[in-house]
Amino acid sequence: MKINTRIFVLLSLFLSLAAKIYPSWVANVIDTSADTIDMALLIDSNGFAHVSYYTQVGAMGSALKYSSYNGTGWEIQTVLSSFGPGGPGFGSSIVEDSAGYIHIIHGDDSTFQLRHSIYNGTGWTQDFVMDSLGYNTSSVIDSNGYLNLSFSNESDQLSFAVYNGSNWNIQTVDSSATYFASLDLDSNGYAHISYYDETTTDLRYSFYNGTGWVKQTVDSVGNTGYFNSISIDSSGYIHVSYYDSSNGDLKYAFYNGTGWTKQTVDSSASESIGKYTSIMVDSNGRPYISYVAEVDSGTSYNLNLAYFNGTGWEIQVVATNIYTEGGYPRESSLALYNDYVYITYANSSGDLSIITNAPSGFVEEPGLNILALIIFVLVFWSIVHKKAISL
């Protein structure tokens, strides 16, 4: 077989450089004007990212902001803003309905309401879930197009609400003091909620069976269940990530329909591992967990990803030296699209950022296009001169 030596060498160089131009993780800064808190991430049906987040505005203001990726860049909007401490936007969650409308559920200290902001592609409208404060929201759209929501009410009780397009139906799931709740729906549209019970300091789980709520304690060893996140796979199995505060570990619980199994995913004898977890399950039923890991006794924090490969857990450091305030890191939010990972976080400057291992990332690669043009010209020159050898 004959092959041109220049073609062989140049193609090898091209592949080598392409691998460097397309690293395994591509980061992109979304908003440099925001001191980002309480971010929530959505990847829409086209693979574009949408982020809701709470920001401080100057010394005395705050705002709910929304950023979306349009294929070439980020569009940033202020949804609501107010003067004074608190204000709109904290504890937000974000979903997209079948019409492509964006729904953000969030607390608003300025009006003492749990609010619902809807974007129809041209503008925002608002209503409220209840005329009292709610926080720590998690939301999912069901197969009927109804918005399902879990949250903590102003009495710290775990609540669940469904919006049928005109009214909210709200009920109390657990009257114990709860925090860090996370919601997902099964194939029947029934709600499953993981949460931290502040009274017992346990990881708890409640699900709706069609007639009422069934409550279980998942993990009661020590003070455990902070920063929990839930995801249901295509087989209906339950996956929960959470932080074990007593030991400073990232933990994972799995329910196969008959019982729970629990394991420590990441641990350190001297560091706190596993804060601000966010979990999703891929098309193979394998969980991905993003979380914040302490480094150097709390002087800095990394953003990590744990992935179950079928036999064990693989752990990667995704971003280093993420933002802290008062020694505390900011949270992360994870989403999957075509089994690629997307994670939002606050970078070292506090800017809203996103990172992905998807091949194209979020930015065009003009360097690769220029390189391809140069290689094409050189290869064409080689072919014209017919300097081939036999290998």
N, C-alpha and C positions, 0 to 999 in steps of 0.2 A: 504494500500500500504506500502511496506517495502522499507526503504531507509537507507543506511549506514550513521551513524552520521558523521563519518570522511569525507565521500564523500561530504555531505552537507556542513560541515564547511569549508572544504578545497576549494570547488568550490566557496563558498561565498568569501573567502579570495582571491582566484584567480581573481574573477571579480573585487573586490575592488582594488587590486594592478594593474590589467590591466588598469583600468580607470586612475590610477595615472601615469602609464608608458606611456600611450597614451593620453597626454593632448589635449585640444581642438585646440591648435595651436602649431606647431612644427617649430622651426627656425633652419636654417642651414647657416653657413658662407661659402660663395663661394670662395672669393678671399681676402686674407689678405695682398696682396702686392699692392693693388690698392687704390688710393684715388678716389673713385667712383663718377662720374658725368654722367648725361644724359643716364641713363640706360633704356633699352627697353626689355620687356619680351615676350617670345613666349613659349607656351606649344604645343608640336608636337602631331601627331596622336597617338603616343604610350604613351602619358602622361608624356614625359620627357621635362624638362625645358631647354630653351636656352636663354641666356642673352647677349646683346651687350651693351658696355659701354665705356665711354671716361675716361681716367685716366691721371694724371700727372706722369711723369717719372723723378724722381730726381728734380733738380732745374730748368732745362732748356729743358726738353723733354715732349712729350705727345704721347699717343697711343690710337688706337682703339683696344679694347680687346673683346674676345668672350669666353663665358663659356657654356658648355653643360653638362647635367647630363646623365650618361650612365646606370643608374640603380643601381650602387654601389658607384659611386663617381663622382667628377667634373673634366672635362677635360678643361684646360685653355689654350687659344691661344692668341698670339699677332698678330692681322691681319695686321696692319700697324703702323709704328711709325715714329717720326721725332724729330729733335732737334729744340729748339726755342719755343716761346710761340705759342699758338693755336695748329695747327697740325691736324691730322686726327681723326675723331671719334665723334665730338660734334653733338648734336641734332640727334642721330641715331634712326632708326626704324628697326624692324626685322620681316621677314615673311619666311614661308616655302612653297615651291611649291609642286606640285603633285609628283615629282620625289624624294622628300626629300631633295632637295638642299636648303641651307640657303641663304637668300638675306638680306644684310644690306645696307641701304641708310644712308649716313652721310656726313657732311660737312668736308672740309679739308682746313684749313688755309694755310698749307704749299704749296699747289698747286693752291689755290684759285679756287677750283672746288667743285661741288656737286657730290659725288662719289657713286659708286655702287659696293659693294664687294660680291662675290658669292663663297660659299663653296659647293663642290660637294661630300664631304665625305672624300676626301684625301688631297685637297689643295685649296687655295684661288686664284681667279682671280679677276681683277678689270677693270671696265670701268668707265665712268663718265656720269652723267645725262646731265650736261651742263658744258661748259668751263667757268663758272663763279660761284661765291660762292652762296650757298643756305644753309638754316638751318631750324630748327623746322620741321622736316620731320614726316610724318605719311604715312604708306604704307599698302596695302591690295592686295592679289592675287585674280583675278576674276575667273569666271567659265571657261574661255578660257585659263587660265594659264598665263594671262598677269599681269604684275606688275603695279598697280595703285599707284600714289604718290601725296600727297599734300605737299607743302613747301612754305616758304617765300623766294623770290629771293633777290638778293643783293640790290634791291631798296625797299625792305620790302613789295612788292606786293604779294598777295596770288596767288600761281600758282598751276597748276595741270598737271601731266604728266602720260602717259601710255607707257609702254615698250612692244613691240610686239615680242620680241625675237631678234630683230636686230636693231631697231631704237626707239628713244624716241620722242613721240609727246607731245610738251609742249605748254600750253596756259595759259594766265592770266585770273584768275577768278574774282579778285577784285583789282582794281588799287589803292585803299586806303591803307594806311600803316596798316599792319596786323601782328599779332603775336599769339602764342599759338593756332595753327590750329590743327584740328584732323579730320581724314577721316574714313568713313565706306561706304560700298556698299550695295544697296538694292538687292532684288531678281532678278531684271532686269539687274543688273550689273552697275547701274547708281550711280555716286558718290554723297555723301552728306558730307559737310565739315562745322564744327563749327569753329569759330575763333573770336579773339578779335580785334576789330577795334580801332587802336591807335588814329585815328583822332577824332572819335566821343566818344571814351571810352565806347563802347557798345559791347554786345555779338551779333554776327552776324552769319548767317547761309546761305549757298549757296548749291543748288543741281542742278544736270544736269537732264533735263526732256526728253532727247532724241534729242532735237534740239538746246538747248542753256542753259545757266545758269540762274537760278532764285535766286535772293538774297532777304533775309529778315532780319529785325532786331528782335531779340528774346527778349532782355532785354536792356532797355535804361535808367533805373533808376540809377542815380549816375554813378560811375566808376565801371563797372561790366563786367565780361567775361574772366578775367585772368584764366590761368591754366585750360582751358576747355578741355573736352573729350567727344566723341560721340560714341554711340552704337545703332544699329538698331535691333529690335527684329524680330521674325519670322512672325509677323503680318504686318511688315513694319513700325511700329511706331518708332519715333525718341526719344532717350533719351540723354540728355546732362547734364553733371555735370560741375560746374564752381565756381569761387571764386568772391564774391562781395567785392571788395576792399574798397568801401565806408563804409560798415558796418562790414567788417571782418567776413563774414558768408560763409558757404558752401551752394550753391544753386543748384537746379535741375530744368530742363525744360523738358517738355514732349509734343510731337506733335502726335496727334491721327489721322492725315489725314485732319483735318479741322481747327485746331487752336492750339495754344500753351497754356499750363498751367505751371505756375512757382510756386515754393515753396522753403522756407528756410528749409534745412535739419538739419543743426547744427549751433548753434549761441551762442555767449558769449558776455556779455556786455563789458568785459575788454580784451578779448583775440582775436587773429586773427585765425579763424577756416576756413579750406577749401582750403589751398594752395596745389598745385601740385596734382590735382585730376586725377583719372583714373577710367573709368566706363566700366563695362561689364554687359550684360543682360543674365540671366540664361535661362534654357529650358522652364520655366514657364512665361517668359517675365518680370521677376522681376529684377530691377537694383541693382548692388553692386557698391559702390564707395569707393576707397581708397583715403586717403588724409592726409595732415600733419596739426596738430593742435598745436597751441602755448600753452605753459604752463608757469605759473608764470611770466607773462609779458615779454615773449620772452627769459627767461633764459634757457628754454629747450623746446623741441618739441616731440610730440608723433605721431606715425603712427596709424591712426584710420581707421575703416571700417564702413560704413553705408550700411544697407541692408533693402530693402522694403519687408516686410513680407506679403503683401497683404492688410493690413489695415493701417499700419503706418511704420515708420522708426525705426529700431533697430541700436544702435551705440555701437561699441566695441573699446576699446583700444587694438591694436594688438601688438605694441612694444613701449616701453618708452625710452626717452632720446636718440633719434636718432641723428645722426651726424649733427653738424652745423659748418660753417666756416664764420667768420666775422659776426656772429649772424644770418646767413641765413641757413635754413635747405636744405637738398638735396631732390630731387624728389622721387616719388615712381612709380611703374608700376604694374598694376594688370592684371591677366588673370584667366579664369575659365576653368576647365576641369572636365567633369561629374558633373558640378555644385559645385565643390569644388574650394576654393579660393587660389590663389597663388599671393604673392606680393613681389617684390624686393624693397630693400631700402638700405641705408648706415647705419650701426649700429653705436653705440656710438664711435667706434674707426675709423670710416670712411670706414670699410671693406664692400665689396659687400656682401649682405645677402639676404636670401629669407625665407619667412614664409608661412605656409600653414595650413589649417584645414582638409586636406585630411587624412584619417585614418593612412596610413603608413608613411606619411611624406617623408623625404629624407634620413633617416638613418635607418640602421638595428637596431633591438632592442634585442641584445644578452641577456640582463637581463631578458626579457620576456621568451626567449627560455630556459634559465637555470631554471627559476621559473617553467615553464611548466614541465620540466623534473623532478624536485623535487616533484611536485604535483602528477605527474603520478606514481612515485615510491611509494609515501605514499598511494595513492588511491589503487594501486595494492596490497600493503601490507594489507590494510583494507579488501579488497575483499577476499583475500586468507584466512584471519582469520575469515571471516563470522560473524562479530560482527554487526549485523543489528538489528534495532528495528522498531516497527510499529509507524507511525506518524498519 
